Amino acid sequence: MSFFNYFCKNTIDMSKLISHLSYPIYIGDFFSDLDAFIFQMQPKVSKVYILVDENTHLHCIPTLIRNSSVLANSEILEIESGENQKNLDICFHLWQTLAENNADRNTLLINLGGGVISDMGGFIASTYKRGIRFINIPTSLLAQVDAAVGGKTGIDLGVLKNHIGCFSNPEAVFVNPIFLDTLSNQEITSGIGEILKYSLIDRYELWDEFKSYHFNEISKWENLIESSLEIKTKIVKLDPSEKGLRKILNFGHTYGHAFESLSLQEKPEAPLLHGEAVALGIICELWHSVKKNNFPIHVFNEIKEFIFQNFRTYPIEEKGIDTVIDLMKKDKKNTEQNISVILLNNIGDVQFDSFVSEQEVRECLLYFISQ
């Protein structure tokens, strides 16, 4: 049974409203709620633009337009798919298109897509005419559980992930698992990488539930999608601009971003996806957790084996370690020359503002490539 059929058969016809934030998050069959939300926005929306890539244009726009009367006359802005599109040149082109079409400050931008569309669309909206309103409709699993929620917007600086950006909240987020039926297995796995992160920073019970699921049965993951959103929104509400607690959401990301950037340099035609890279980064940050925080070695081995069995890895040669270290030293979370990581004392017991030396990183990478 496809996820679309499962979802339609096993959920109510209306969306569920959840949020611990200043904006609503709707989960489920949200189309009537979306129309009502846009209709009541004040000041009234003058024009609606929908940002897509070629995949969401083909697979998601028809469903959205067919079910939303308000969006029938929207303008479509299309970019190519892929992380390498998340750059200033593409932003300039989109800003120019908005200006040429006389988009005013009452324009609404709807970001219909995955993490790239959510990150870049929010940045474009937040900077055009000092800010126009935007709504996120995430269509990838990764965007639904992470990128579309939390108010982080941004683009890459070369291969350096999200180095240019700002905090800016959407007007609302609308999550419909119907769109997951359009994804490849690799895209699903990437999203599951972020759910893995949530399960480890939250509690043992969530990890136990997580590891019992099979990746090819995404129709059973609805509870974990909602749990992930609950975890993220609670944390973001307490620390919206990442001064303290919100940093724990970066677990696995210092190494993960470096692996992702390295793959973009070496294999731009088939790089690691974000969630895949984060899963590999989790192995490395847990290795430091074992060494520095006495994280239980048997739990580390269980998680490591789970990741290697279910996620795509990336071959790093010993001569490439210096490149990885250099990328990690450029991570935006660092202070001066200190490499910032998130460490766990145990599952659900997280320590932020932790740092590792270049030598410790080298030892960890030698361990990683020996596996």
N, C-alpha and C positions, 0 to 999 in steps of 0.2 A: 504494500500500500504506500503510495507517495505521501510525502509530508502534507501536501495540499489536501488530499482526501482525508488523511487522518485528522488534520486540524479542523476541517469543516465538520467532520462527523463528531468530534469529541469536545468541542468548545461551544459556548453560547454565542449568539449572533451579535452581541454587542461587545465593545472593547471594555477592558478593565482599566480604571484610572489608578495609577500608583505614582507617588513621588514624595520624596522628602525635601524637594528643592523648591525654588521659587517659580518653577514652570511645570506644567503637567506632563506626564508620560502615560500614553495610552497603549495598552497591549491587547491585541486581538483584532477583530473585524472593525476597524476604526473609521471606515469611510464616511458614515453619517456624522460621526463626531468631528472629523476633519472639516467637512463642509460647514458645520455649525460653528466651529472654532474660528475659521477664517471669516465667516460672515459677521461675527460679533466683534472682530478686532477693531480697536479704536487707536488712532484715527483710521478711517476706512482704507482698505488696501486699494491702491490705484491700479496696480498691474502685478501679475504673478509670473515669475520666471521659474522654470524647473531645471536644475542642473543635473545632468546625467552623463554617463559614459555610453559607449555604443552598446554595451551589454544591457544596462538598465533601460536604455531607450528601446531596445528590441523586446525585452522580456517583462519589464515592469511598468513602463508608461501605459501600455494598453489597458492593463488591469486598473491602474490608478485613474485614468481618464474615464474609463467605462463606468466606474463606481462613484465618481465625484462630479457633480454638476457644476460646482464652483470653479473647477480647474479646466473646464472645457475649452476656454479661450486663452489658456496659458501659452507663453512662449517657451520653447525648448532651447536650452544651451547645452551643447554636446561637446565633450572632450574625449580623447582616447583614454582607454583604461590603463591602469598600471601606476605603480609608485613613482616612476620617472616623469609622470605628468604633473606631479605636485611641486611645481616650481614657479618662480616669479614671472617667467615669460608667459606661461599659461594664464596666470592671474592677470597680467597686463592685458592680454587679449580679451579676457572676459570683462574686465573693467571697461575697456574700450567699447565693447559691444553694448554694455549697459548704457554708457554715455551716448553712443550714437543713436540709440533707441529712446533717448530722453527719459530713462528710468529715474524717477524722482525719489525723495526720501520716504515716501509712502509705499514704495515698491516692496513686495515680498518675494524672497528667494526661498524656494523649496529644494533641499538637497536630497535627491533620490539616488541612493547608491551605498557603497561600502565606505571603508575608512578613509580612503583618499577623497571621495566626494564630501564626506562629513567634515573632515579637517579643513580642506581647501575652500569648500563652499562657505563654511562659517567665517573663515578669514576674509574672503572676498566681501561678504555681506558686512562684516564688522568694520571694514576700512573704506568701502565705497561711500562717498559723501559723509564721512565720519560715522557711518553706521546705518544700515537698513535692517529691517527685521528678517529673520529667517526661521524656517521650520526644518527639522531633520526627519526624514523618513528612511531609516536605515534598511538596506536590503540584504546585507551580508550578516552572517552570524557574528562576526567580530564587531561590526558597527552596532549591531543591536544590543550587545552586552557591554560595549565599551566606548568606541569612538564617538558615537552620536550623543552620548550623555556626559555631562560634567563641565561643559563650557570651554574645553581646550580647543583652540583652532590653530592651524598652522600649515606651513609648507616646509619643504626641505631646502637646505643650502648645499647644493651639490649632492653628495651622498650622505650628508649629515642630517639625521632625522629630526624634523620639526624644530629646526633652529630659528625659524622666523615665525612669529605668531603672537597671539594674545588670548586672554581669557574673555570670552563673550558668550553669553547664554542664548540658546534658541528661545523662541516664543513657546515652543512645545516640541515634543518628540512623539512620533507615532510609530509603534512597532507592530508589524504584522508578520508572524511566522510563515504566512503564505508565500512570501518572497524567497524563503530558503530553498524552495523547490527548484529555483533557477540556478543554484550554485553547483560548482564542481566539487568533487570530494576533497580536493586540496583546499578550497575556500572554506569548506565546513571544518576541516581539521585546523585551519588557522584560527577560526573563531573558538574552537574548543581549547586552543592554547590559552586564551584569555580566561575561559571558564576554569581551567586548571589552576591558574593563578588565584582566582577568587577562592577556590576550594581549599587551597593551602594557607592563605592568610586569614581564613575565617574560623574553621572548626573541623575537628576530626570527622564529625558526622557527615559533613558535606563532602569531604574527601572520600569517605567510604561509599557514599552514594555515587560520586563521580566515577570512581574506578570500576564500578559494577556495570557501567553502561558500555555498549558497543558503538563504535564510531559510525557504523553503517545503519544505525537505528536512531537517526536524529529525531524521529517523531516522538521519541520518549524523553527528549531533553527539555521539554517545556518548563518543568519545575526548576531546572538548573538555570535556564535563561532568566526566569523571574528572580531566582535567588541571587544571581549575579547582579542584576539591576538593583535589588534591594541593598546589597552590600555596598555597591558603589555610591548610590545616592545618599546613604546614611553617612558615609565617610566624607563625601564632597560637601554635604551640608555643614559638617563640623569644621571643615577646612577648605573653603572654596578656592583659594589661591595657592594652595600647596606650600604652606609655611611650615607644616608639621605633619600631622597624621596622614594627610592625603598622600604623602610620599610613599606609603606602603603599597599603593597601587602600582608603583614602579618595580615591584618585585620581578626579577628576571630580565628587566629591561636594559640595564647598563650593558651586560654582555649581549643581550638579544639585539639591541640596536646596532652594536658593533658587528655581529654576525650578519644582520640584515644588510648593513652598509657594505660589508665585504662582498657579499653575494651580488649586490648591485654593481659593484666595480668589476667583479670577475665574470659573472654570468648574467648580464643585464637582460638576456633573452628568457631566462628562467630563474629569477632570484628567489631566495627564501621569502615566503610571505610573513607578515608581521607576527602572527600568532605562532607560526612554526619556529621563528627565531626566538621568541620569548620562551617557549618550552625548553629550547636548548640552553637559554640563559638561566632558566630556573635550575638546571643541573649544576651549573657553575656557581651560582649564588648559594645553593644548598651545600656544595662542597666547602665553600668558605664558612658556612654556618656550622658544619661539622668540626672544622679546624678551630674556629674562634669561639663558638657559642655552645659547643657540645650538643649540637642537634643529633638526635638518635641515629646512629649509623645504619641500623636495620631499616628504619623508615626512609632514609636517604636512598639506600639501595633499591627499595621497593619502588620509589618514585622514579628513580633513574631508569630502571628496567621498563617501567610503564611507558616512559617517554620514548626510549629507544625503540620499543616495540610498535608504537602507534604514530610517531611523528617522523617526518623526513629529516634526516641529519644533513650536515654540510661538511665536506672534507676540508679540513684545515691542515696544511703541512707545517712542519716545525719552522720553516723559513718564513711562514706567514704570520707567526706570533707577534712579531714587532708591528706589523700593520694593524692587527687587532688591538694591541695595546695603544697604538697611536689614536685609533678611532675612539677607544674608550676614554682616553685623556681629553678628548674634545667633547665628551658628553655634556649636555647643558645642565645636568644635575650636579656636576662637580663644583668644588670650591678650591680655587687656586690649582694646585697640582694634585689634590687629593681625589682619588677615584671613588665615587660614591656607589655603594651597593645597599641592597636591602637584605638583612639577615634574619633567619628564624631561629628562635630558641627551641621551638617545637611547632607543630602545625597549629595555627591560630595564635601563636605568641610571636609577634613580629617586632623587629628593632629597626628603626630608620636612623638616618644620620650616621651610618656606619661607613668606614673607609678601608680600602685595601691598598697595599703598596704595589708598585710595579712588579716587584719580585714575587709577591703573592699571586698576582694575576698570571705571571709567567708559569708558576708552578701549577696553577689551576688549569691553564690551557694545555700544558704538557700532559696532565692527567686526562683531560677531555679528549685529546686526539689519540690517546692510548687505548680508549675504550672501543 
